[in-house]
Amino acid sequence: MKIIEEFGINPYLLLAQVVNFTILLFLLKKILYKPILKVLEERKVKIVRSLKEAEDIEKRLVETAKEQEKILEKARSEAANLISEVKKESKELSEKMLADTRATVDEAMKRGEERLELEKQQMMSEVKKDLAGLVIAATAKVTQKTMDEPSNRRLVEEVVREMSKS
């Protein structure tokens, strides 16, 4: 104890200070340290929870991006199929319209040819009648008399046959 006194330290005062420090340490631990640790632990839990939520959000974001890409790819595929189908239908429709138009034109040409053939036959019939009359008139002038009906008929038929050949 003499050594302590040589340094100028009062042992009773030192003991009182140690007791005071221990009481202060005990009170600080109870009053301040535990609440601070509790606040720090709560903060740690919040940070961990926030990090976990951030990871979950990031995972959902990645999943959403993948889903969005799938949807876009499906939409592109459907659009390509739709365009292909529309082109095919358009081609089929144009081919059908072309075939219908050709059929209509062919039918109109056929009717026109039939009409021309009918008109040709009518004209030939009229020409034959006119020719027969001309032949009879020419024969009457040449022979200066009218031929009887059977002779007249034979002459007309002969002239018509010769006309038909040329």
C-alpha positions in Angstrom: 0.0 0.0 0.0 2.9 2.2 0.5 3.7 2.1 -3.2 0.2 3.4 -3.9 0.6 6.1 -1.3 4.0 7.1 -2.9 2.2 7.8 -6.1 -0.2 10.0 -4.3 -3.2 7.7 -4.7 -5.7 7.5 -1.9 -6.8 3.8 -1.6 -10.2 4.6 -0.2 -10.8 7.1 -3.0 -9.6 4.6 -5.5 -12.0 2.0 -4.1 -14.9 4.5 -4.2 -14.1 5.3 -7.8 -13.9 1.6 -8.8 -17.3 1.0 -7.1 -18.7 4.2 -8.8 -17.3 3.0 -12.2 -18.8 -0.5 -11.7 -22.2 1.0 -10.8 -22.0 3.4 -13.8 -21.0 0.5 -16.1 -23.9 -1.6 -14.8 -26.4 1.2 -15.2 -25.1 2.1 -18.7 -25.3 -1.6 -19.7 -28.9 -1.9 -18.5 -30.1 1.5 -19.6 -28.1 2.3 -22.7 -26.2 -0.7 -24.0 -29.1 -3.1 -24.3 -31.4 -0.6 -26.0 -28.6 0.4 -28.4 -28.0 -3.3 -29.2 -31.7 -3.8 -29.6 -31.9 -0.9 -32.1 -28.8 -2.2 -33.9 -30.3 -5.7 -34.1 -33.6 -4.3 -35.4 -31.7 -2.3 -38.0 -29.7 -5.4 -39.0 -33.0 -7.3 -39.4 -34.5 -4.5 -41.5 -31.3 -4.4 -43.7 -31.4 -8.2 -44.1 -35.2 -8.1 -44.9 -34.6 -5.2 -47.4 -31.8 -7.2 -49.1 -34.0 -10.2 -49.3 -36.8 -8.1 -50.8 -34.4 -6.6 -53.2 -33.3 -10.1 -54.3 -36.9 -11.1 -54.7 -37.7 -8.0 -56.7 -34.7 -8.7 -58.9 -35.8 -12.3 -59.4 -39.3 -11.2 -60.3 -37.9 -8.6 -62.6 -35.8 -11.2 -64.4 -38.9 -13.5 -64.6 -41.0 -10.7 -65.8 -38.4 -9.9 -68.5 -38.3 -13.5 -69.6 -42.1 -13.7 -69.7 -42.2 -10.5 -71.6 -39.7 -11.9 -74.1 -41.8 -15.0 -74.5 -45.0 -12.9 -75.1 -43.1 -10.8 -77.6 -41.8 -13.9 -79.4 -45.3 -15.4 -79.4 -46.7 -12.2 -80.8 -44.0 -12.0 -83.5 -44.7 -15.6 -84.4 -48.5 -15.0 -84.5 -48.0 -11.9 -86.6 -45.7 -13.8 -89.1 -48.3 -16.6 -89.3 -51.1 -14.1 -89.8 -49.1 -12.3 -92.5 -48.3 -15.6 -94.2 -52.0 -16.6 -94.0 -53.2 -13.3 -95.4 -50.7 -13.6 -98.3 -51.8 -17.1 -99.0 -55.5 -16.1 -98.9 -54.8 -13.1 -101.1 -53.0 -15.2 -103.6 -55.8 -17.8 -103.6 -58.4 -15.0 -104.0 -56.4 -13.4 -106.9 -56.1 -16.8 -108.6 -59.8 -17.4 -108.2 -60.7 -14.0 -109.5 -58.3 -14.5 -112.5 -59.9 -17.9 -113.2 -63.4 -16.4 -112.9 -62.4 -13.6 -115.2 -60.9 -16.1 -117.7 -64.0 -18.2 -117.6 -66.2 -15.1 -118.2 -64.0 -14.0 -121.1 -64.0 -17.5 -122.6 -67.8 -17.7 -122.3 -68.2 -14.2 -123.8 -65.8 -15.2 -126.7 -67.8 -18.4 -127.2 -71.1 -16.5 -127.3 -69.5 -14.0 -129.7 -68.2 -16.8 -132.0 -71.6 -18.5 -131.9 -73.3 -15.2 -132.7 -70.8 -14.6 -135.6 -71.4 -18.1 -136.9 -75.2 -17.5 -136.8 -74.9 -14.2 -138.5 -72.6 -15.8 -141.1 -75.1 -18.5 -141.8 -77.9 -15.9 -142.0 -75.8 -13.8 -144.4 -75.0 -16.9 -146.5 -78.7 -17.8 -146.6 -79.5 -14.3 -147.8 -76.7 -14.3 -150.3 -77.9 -17.6 -151.7 -81.4 -16.2 -152.0 -80.2 -13.1 -153.7 -77.8 -15.1 -155.9 -80.6 -17.4 -156.9 -82.7 -14.4 -157.9 -79.8 -12.9 -159.8 -79.1 -16.2 -161.6 -82.7 -16.6 -162.6 -82.8 -13.0 -163.9 -79.5 -13.4 -165.7 -80.6 -16.7 -167.2 -83.9 -15.3 -168.3 -82.1 -12.4 -170.0 -79.7 -14.8 -171.6 -82.2 -17.2 -172.8 -84.9 -14.6 -173.2 -87.4 -16.9 -171.6 -88.2 -18.1 -168.2 -87.2 -21.6 -167.4 -89.6 -24.1 -165.8 -89.3 -24.5 -162.0 -87.3 -27.8 -161.8 -84.7 -26.6 -164.3 -84.5 -23.3 -162.5 -83.9 -25.2 -159.2 -81.1 -27.3 -160.6 -79.4 -24.3 -162.0 -79.6 -22.4 -158.7 -78.3 -25.4 -156.7 -75.4 -25.8 -159.1 -74.4 -22.2 -158.8 -74.7 -22.3 -155.0 -72.5 -25.4 -154.9 -69.8 -23.7 -157.0 -70.0 -20.6 -154.8 -69.7 -22.7 -151.6 -66.5 -24.4 -153.0 -64.8 -21.1 -153.5 
